[in-house]
Amino acid sequence: MEHKVGIYKQKKAYYSKKAPYNPSFIFEEYPFKENMITDKGNEIYASLRELLKLMGLDLDNFGTANWNPFGSFIFPEQNVLIKPNFMRHFSGRPGGVNALITHGSLIRAVADYAYIALKGKGRIIIADGPMDDGDFEKIIRLSGVDKIAEYYMKNAGFELEIYDLRLEKVFRKDGEAVEKIMLKGDPAGYAKIDLGLASEFKIDGIDCRSLSGPDLKPEILHLHHNKDKNEYLISNTLLDADVILNLPKMKTHKRAGVTLALKNMIGITGDRDWLPHRNTPCCCASKDNIKGASFGLKKTAIGLLKRCFGGLVMPVIDNLRQFIGVTDSCIRRGDWHGNDVIWRTILDLAYIVSYADKKGSLQDKKQRKIFVVVDGIIAGEGDGPVNPRPKPCGVLVAGFNDIAVDIVTTRLMGFDPIKIPKFKKISKDSLGKLCDFDLKEINCVSNINDWDKPLEAIKGRCLAFRPHYGWKRIIINEVIS
């Protein structure tokens, strides 16, 4: 089953605006039949249902009140963690945050099928750690998750638990931090997990002294990543979970190429300053290794344009950046295809998510089940993940193996997965632990004929995403074989 990836394309690429996002039709298995209110504009609920059917989940009971598609991996009394992408509460582009965060209508549909599998007994937790300047309460309201929680309490007496997993929030002005406040963080606390020799930072002889986090605080990072250890601060809510329902957004990413299921696990950490994202500026690549123009956009000029014209100027800036491609500035920030750091962090976290037990000790067998549903209804391309251009795709992608799902989604986006570092450079040991089948065995099932075939048979640019400008000459191919 892990080598199977489902792809469903709905008729229109849009989201309902009516939280709590009731289904468009009262399906036979719907758990709240006493409340017969429907939302005819909520296509995503039916789309997820069809996707789960395509994947053959409890197929014998489909169309009956007993249909329980998650019943093979979620059981009563378990802890189920729904992990969306709640990056932040604002966008630099017109159209709001639909291209930034996992939409609440997908969260609602997934929560309903988890609730069916639990038979009302257990926990469903919705949790994430947004960017440090993200307002979690505003994100919850924008996504409609607050209304979903109210619906559950009113109609089932069931609490949907909602947690911000960060320890710190930052207020920024013109991109610079001007104030920091401490947050409550994960109510279950955190565990320090040292991967030791299992870390991807132990291969290729990378010098940990060159590493830096997202905000250039190497003095903090080096306490946790050095010759003796590679340590992460992991949410106990994640470790307590028996099942993770990973709901990433389909987006491009300036440092990782794409941000999908694997990258989405960044949000289960308590302190981002422990996470290597790039090399420090003194350790950047030389100009001889730069593919593209050697000049950069001036940050002050871009800031002035944004202040004067707001979101209206973003398409102009984006087009200019796309034209320029990789610059000295890109390399200093780690926003390019030569970033040899962030992919290691992503894979380290993937290993922890699968193999760390409830006490944070690493085991030989996987400790929890993971099911991924990628929200590509309205995706993000170009200057991702923070200011992507909205790309209406109408697509959901699902599967039981996050590497397989990410590879398939990357291919659908029109990129060559082999040129994405986390797929290209992953050690054989890590690949064997995270994906216990040959990647050539990945088989796609879809309602679109061109995608209903083995992955290696899917050709062309597919959804034809524009990559981040630091990646455009590397991962995009006119024909993908």
C-alpha positions in Angstrom: 0.0 0.0 0.0 2.9 2.4 0.7 4.0 2.4 -2.9 0.5 3.6 -4.0 -0.1 7.3 -4.3 -3.6 8.7 -5.1 -4.2 11.8 -7.2 -7.6 13.4 -7.6 -8.4 16.5 -9.7 -11.7 18.2 -8.9 -13.8 20.1 -11.4 -13.0 23.6 -10.1 -10.0 25.0 -8.2 -11.7 26.9 -5.4 -12.5 26.6 -1.7 -15.7 27.0 0.2 -15.9 30.2 2.3 -18.5 28.8 4.7 -16.9 27.5 7.8 -17.3 24.9 9.3 -17.3 23.5 5.8 -20.1 21.0 5.8 -20.2 18.5 2.9 -22.1 19.3 -0.2 -24.2 16.2 0.2 -25.1 14.1 3.3 -23.1 11.0 2.4 -24.1 7.6 3.9 -21.1 7.5 6.3 -21.5 11.1 7.5 -21.2 11.1 11.3 -23.4 14.1 12.0 -26.7 13.2 10.3 -28.7 15.0 12.9 -27.4 18.2 11.5 -28.5 18.1 7.8 -27.0 21.4 6.8 -25.0 21.1 3.6 -22.6 23.4 1.8 -23.1 23.1 -2.0 -20.0 25.1 -2.6 -17.7 22.7 -0.7 -16.4 20.4 -3.4 -13.2 19.4 -1.5 -15.2 17.1 0.9 -16.5 15.0 -2.0 -13.0 15.2 -3.6 -11.3 13.7 -0.6 -14.0 11.0 -0.5 -13.3 10.0 -4.1 -9.6 10.1 -3.5 -9.9 7.6 -0.6 -12.1 5.4 -2.8 -9.5 5.5 -5.6 -6.9 4.3 -3.1 -9.1 1.3 -2.3 -9.6 2.2 1.4 -12.4 0.0 2.8 -13.7 -0.3 -0.7 -16.1 -3.1 0.1 -18.1 -0.7 2.4 -18.0 2.3 0.1 -21.5 3.8 -0.3 -22.8 2.4 3.0 -23.1 3.8 6.5 -20.3 1.5 7.5 -17.6 2.9 5.2 -14.6 3.7 7.4 -11.6 4.5 5.1 -9.3 5.3 7.9 -10.3 2.3 9.9 -7.3 0.2 8.8 -4.9 2.5 10.6 -6.9 4.6 13.1 -8.5 2.8 16.1 -10.6 3.9 19.0 -8.8 5.4 22.0 -5.8 6.5 19.9 -4.2 10.0 19.6 -4.6 11.4 16.1 -2.5 14.5 15.2 -3.7 16.6 12.2 -0.6 18.5 11.1 -1.6 21.3 8.6 0.7 24.0 7.1 -0.2 27.1 9.0 2.7 29.2 7.8 1.4 32.7 8.7 -1.7 34.9 8.7 -0.9 37.3 5.8 0.4 37.3 2.3 2.2 39.9 0.2 -0.1 39.1 -2.7 -3.7 39.8 -3.5 -6.0 36.9 -2.7 -5.1 36.3 0.9 -3.6 33.2 2.4 -5.2 30.5 0.2 -1.8 29.8 -1.4 0.0 29.8 1.9 -1.9 27.6 4.4 -3.8 24.4 4.4 -7.4 25.2 3.9 -9.9 24.5 6.7 -12.2 22.6 4.3 -9.6 19.9 3.9 -9.0 19.8 7.6 -12.7 19.4 8.3 -13.1 16.5 5.9 -10.0 14.7 7.2 -11.2 15.3 10.8 -14.6 13.7 10.0 -13.0 10.5 8.7 -10.7 10.4 11.7 -13.7 10.8 14.0 -15.5 7.9 12.2 -12.5 5.7 12.7 -12.1 6.6 16.4 -15.8 5.9 16.9 -15.9 9.1 19.0 -13.3 7.7 21.5 -9.8 9.2 21.5 -8.2 12.5 20.7 -8.0 14.6 17.5 -5.4 17.4 17.8 -4.8 20.1 15.2 -1.3 21.5 15.8 1.5 23.4 14.1 4.2 25.9 14.7 3.8 28.8 12.2 6.7 31.1 11.1 8.0 33.1 14.1 6.0 36.2 13.0 2.7 34.3 12.3 -0.3 35.1 14.5 -1.7 31.7 15.4 -5.1 32.9 16.5 -5.6 34.8 13.3 -4.6 31.8 11.3 -7.1 29.7 13.2 -9.8 32.2 12.4 -8.8 32.6 8.7 -8.8 28.9 8.2 -12.1 28.4 9.9 -10.7 25.8 12.3 -12.3 27.7 15.2 -15.7 27.1 13.6 -14.9 23.5 13.0 -14.1 23.0 16.7 -17.3 24.7 17.7 -19.3 22.4 15.4 -17.7 19.3 16.9 -18.4 20.4 20.4 -22.0 21.4 19.6 -22.9 18.3 17.5 -20.8 15.6 19.1 -19.6 16.9 22.5 -16.2 16.1 21.2 -13.2 18.5 21.7 -10.9 19.2 18.8 -7.7 20.3 20.5 -5.8 23.1 18.8 -2.2 23.9 19.8 0.5 26.4 18.7 3.7 24.4 19.1 6.1 27.4 19.1 7.9 28.7 22.2 8.4 32.2 20.8 6.7 34.7 18.6 8.4 37.6 16.8 7.1 41.0 15.7 8.9 42.3 12.6 9.2 45.7 10.9 10.6 45.9 7.4 11.8 42.3 7.9 13.7 43.0 11.1 12.7 41.6 14.5 11.7 44.5 16.8 10.0 42.5 19.6 9.8 38.9 20.9 7.4 37.3 23.3 7.4 33.9 24.9 4.5 31.6 24.2 3.0 28.8 26.2 4.1 26.3 23.6 3.1 22.6 23.5 1.1 21.9 26.7 2.6 18.4 26.6 6.1 19.8 26.6 9.1 18.9 24.5 11.8 16.2 24.1 15.4 16.8 23.1 16.3 14.1 20.6 19.9 13.6 19.4 20.2 11.6 16.2 23.9 11.1 16.7 25.4 9.1 13.8 21.9 8.6 12.2 21.8 12.3 11.3 22.2 13.3 7.7 24.7 15.9 9.0 27.2 13.0 9.7 27.6 12.2 6.0 29.7 14.0 3.4 32.0 15.5 6.0 29.9 18.7 6.4 31.4 21.1 8.9 28.8 21.9 11.6 30.6 25.1 12.4 29.4 26.5 9.1 25.7 26.0 9.8 23.2 28.7 10.6 19.5 28.7 11.4 16.8 30.8 9.7 17.8 34.0 11.5 21.6 33.7 11.5 22.0 32.7 15.1 24.9 30.3 14.8 25.8 30.6 18.5 22.5 28.9 19.4 22.5 26.4 16.6 26.0 25.2 17.4 25.0 24.2 20.9 22.8 21.5 19.3 24.6 20.7 16.1 28.3 20.0 16.5 30.8 17.2 16.2 29.3 15.4 19.2 25.5 15.6 18.5 22.7 16.7 16.2 19.9 17.5 18.4 16.3 18.7 17.9 13.5 20.0 20.2 10.5 17.9 19.3 6.9 18.5 20.4 5.6 15.8 22.8 2.2 16.2 21.2 3.8 14.7 18.1 5.6 12.0 20.0 2.3 11.1 21.8 0.5 10.6 18.5 -0.4 7.1 17.3 -1.3 8.5 13.9 -0.2 11.6 12.0 -2.5 13.0 9.3 0.0 15.2 7.5 -1.8 17.9 5.4 0.9 20.0 3.7 0.4 22.7 1.1 1.7 22.2 -2.5 4.2 25.0 -2.8 7.6 25.9 -4.2 10.4 26.7 -1.6 13.4 29.0 -1.9 15.7 26.7 0.1 14.3 23.2 -0.5 12.9 23.5 -4.0 9.5 22.3 -2.9 7.7 22.2 0.4 5.4 19.2 0.8 4.9 16.4 3.3 8.6 16.1 4.5 9.2 19.8 4.9 5.8 20.2 6.7 7.3 18.5 9.8 9.4 21.6 10.5 6.4 22.8 12.4 6.6 20.1 15.1 9.7 21.6 16.6 9.6 24.1 19.5 12.6 26.3 18.7 13.5 27.0 15.1 17.0 28.3 16.1 17.9 24.6 16.6 17.2 23.9 12.9 20.0 24.2 10.4 18.8 26.0 7.3 21.9 27.2 5.5 25.6 27.9 5.7 26.8 31.1 7.3 27.7 33.8 4.7 31.4 33.2 5.1 31.0 29.7 3.9 29.0 30.4 0.8 29.8 29.1 -2.6 32.2 31.0 -4.8 31.0 33.0 -7.8 32.4 30.4 -10.1 29.6 28.1 -8.9 26.8 30.5 -9.5 24.6 29.6 -12.4 22.8 32.8 -13.4 23.3 36.5 -13.2 25.9 37.7 -10.7 24.0 40.8 -9.6 21.3 41.0 -6.9 18.1 42.9 -6.2 18.6 45.6 -3.7 16.6 44.8 -0.6 15.9 48.5 0.2 14.5 49.1 -3.3 12.2 46.1 -3.0 11.1 47.2 0.4 10.3 50.7 -0.9 8.3 49.3 -3.8 6.3 47.2 -1.4 5.6 50.1 1.0 4.5 52.4 -1.8 2.4 49.9 -3.9 1.7 47.0 -1.6 0.6 43.7 -3.1 0.1 45.3 -6.5 3.9 45.4 -7.1 4.5 41.7 -6.2 4.0 40.4 -9.8 6.5 43.0 -11.1 9.1 42.0 -8.4 8.4 38.3 -9.0 8.9 38.6 -12.8 12.1 40.5 -12.2 13.5 37.9 -9.8 12.5 35.1 -12.2 14.4 36.8 -15.0 17.5 37.3 -12.9 17.7 33.8 -11.3 20.4 32.9 -8.9 22.3 35.9 -7.4 25.0 36.5 -4.8 22.1 37.6 -2.5 20.3 34.3 -3.0 23.4 32.3 -2.1 24.1 34.3 1.1 20.5 33.6 2.2 20.6 30.0 1.2 17.8 30.6 -1.3 19.1 28.5 -4.1 19.6 25.0 -5.6 23.1 24.8 -4.0 21.7 24.8 -0.4 23.3 21.7 1.0 21.8 22.1 4.5 18.1 22.3 4.7 17.5 18.9 3.1 19.5 17.3 5.9 17.3 18.9 8.5 14.1 17.8 6.7 15.3 14.2 6.5 16.5 14.2 10.1 13.0 15.3 11.2 11.4 12.6 9.0 13.5 10.0 10.8 12.4 11.3 14.2 8.8 11.4 13.3 8.8 7.8 12.2 11.2 6.2 14.7 11.1 8.2 18.0 8.8 6.6 20.6 6.5 8.5 23.0 9.5 9.1 25.3 11.7 10.4 22.6 13.9 7.3 22.3 14.8 6.1 18.8 13.6 2.6 18.0 14.3 0.1 15.3 10.7 -0.1 14.1 8.4 2.7 13.0 6.4 4.0 15.9 3.3 5.6 14.3 1.3 5.5 11.2 1.4 8.5 8.8 -1.1 9.4 6.1 -0.5 12.4 3.8 -3.0 14.5 1.9 -1.4 17.4 0.0 -3.6 20.4 -0.5 -3.1 21.5 -4.1 -6.5 22.9 -4.7 -5.0 26.4 -4.8 -1.2 25.9 -4.7 1.7 28.3 -4.6 4.4 28.8 -7.3 7.4 31.1 -7.8 8.5 33.0 -4.8 7.6 30.3 -2.2 7.1 29.5 0.5 6.4 33.0 1.9 5.1 35.0 -1.1 4.1 32.4 -3.7 1.9 33.3 -6.6 -1.5 31.5 -6.3 -1.8 28.6 -8.7 -5.3 27.1 -9.0 -4.8 23.4 -9.6 -7.8 21.6 -8.0 -5.6 18.7 -7.0 -5.3 16.5 -3.9 -2.4 14.0 -3.6 -2.5 11.2 -0.9 -0.5 8.3 0.3 1.0 6.4 3.3 4.7 7.2 2.6 5.8 10.8 2.7 8.8 10.3 0.4 6.6 8.6 -2.2 3.9 11.3 -2.0 6.6 14.1 -2.2 8.2 12.5 -5.3 4.9 12.1 -7.1 3.8 15.7 -6.2 7.1 17.1 -7.3 6.7 15.4 -10.7 3.1 16.7 -11.0 4.4 20.2 -10.3 6.5 19.8 -13.4 9.9 19.3 -11.7 12.5 16.6 -11.9 12.6 14.9 -8.4 16.1 13.6 -9.0 17.3 17.2 -9.0 15.8 18.0 -5.6 18.5 17.5 -3.0 16.5 15.6 -0.4 15.8 12.9 -3.0 19.1 13.1 -4.8 21.4 13.2 -1.8 19.6 11.1 0.8 21.9 8.4 2.3 21.1 4.8 1.4 20.6 4.0 5.1 18.0 6.8 5.6 16.3 6.0 2.3 16.0 2.3 3.4 14.5 3.3 6.8 12.1 5.9 5.5 11.0 4.1 2.3 11.2 0.3 2.4 10.4 -0.2 -1.2 12.0 0.6 -4.6 11.0 4.1 -5.7 10.5 2.6 -9.2 7.6 0.7 -7.7 5.6 3.9 -7.0 2.2 3.5 -8.7 -0.3 6.4 -9.1 -4.1 6.0 -9.1 -6.0 8.9 -10.5 -9.3 10.1 -12.1 -7.0 11.7 -14.7 -5.9 9.2 -17.4 -2.5 10.8 -17.9 -1.8 10.3 -14.2 -3.4 6.9 -13.6 -0.2 4.9 -14.2 3.2 4.1 -12.7 5.1 7.2 -11.8 7.9 6.5 -14.3 5.3 6.6 -17.1 4.0 10.1 -16.3 5.6 12.5 -18.8 5.8 16.2 -19.5 5.4 19.3 -17.4 2.0 18.3 -15.9 0.9 21.3 -13.8 3.8 23.4 -15.1 4.7 25.2 -11.9 7.1 28.1 -12.0 10.0 27.3 -9.5 11.5 29.8 -7.1 13.9 32.0 -9.0 16.9 30.4 -7.3 15.9 27.0 -8.8 14.6 27.7 -12.2 17.5 26.6 -14.3 18.0 23.4 -12.3 14.8 21.5 -11.5 12.5 22.4 -14.4 12.6 20.3 -17.6 10.6 20.6 -20.7 10.1 16.9 -20.8 10.4 14.8 -17.7 11.2 11.1 -18.4 
